[in-house]
């Protein structure tokens, strides 16, 4: 009789734990879905602003830049969105104006990110393969 009551208690506790897990998992799934929905809405808003501000050719060039150099592309996107929100852009930007923005971003990007490569000849000369 002791074993039966112990098994019964275990099964009740297991059922209770499973219900709690499902309840917690459901709220986490709801939160994840809400976050995803919010990201999608922000992305849609960004795309609509960019389509209002850029011509077709400029939009194509920006998309090409995003594929080739995503970091620079995001910097240019953010600059354009910021300019649109502060109403610095009065008409649609054409491809030449976008190229001007790209050059400005390239200058900022190049100044920020300078890489140098140092080659230590002493370590290269001490290669263990040269030993007899």
Secondary structure, 3 states (H helix, E strand, C coil): CHHHHHHHHHHHHHHHHHHHHHHHHHHHHHHHHHHHHHHHHHHHHHHHHHHHHECHHHHHHHHHHHHHCHHHHHHHHHHHHHHHHCCCCCCCECHHHHHHHHHHHHHHHHHHCCCCCCCCHHHHHCCHHHCC
